[in-house]
Amino acid sequence: MIASAIAGIATAQTEAADNESTVNAWKGLGAGIAVGLAAFGAGYSQANIGAAAVGMLAEDDSKFGAAIIFTALPESIVILGLLPLFF
């Protein structure tokens, strides 16, 4: 990621006339950071929620639906993080 940013800066300094490729590079870098951070946040929260859901199911099997919902909620963060890829 850092090498990509340095390459983008070097490209911007050497070719001032070709600004479109630099803009596209920065858009790609921004989208990659958004997806990566969203996936990291979802994984971090999923670890604690998954452990709690397993403990809840061990005590009471009738709460399976709630456990699935609580486990699936952090994954919606990744879906929202994928939105910058399309713009």
Secondary structure, 3 states (H helix, E strand, C coil): CHHHHHHHHHHHHHCCCCHHHHHHHHHHHHHHHHHHHHHHHHHHHHHHHHHHHHHHHHHCHHHHHHHHHHHHCCHHHHHHHCHHHHC
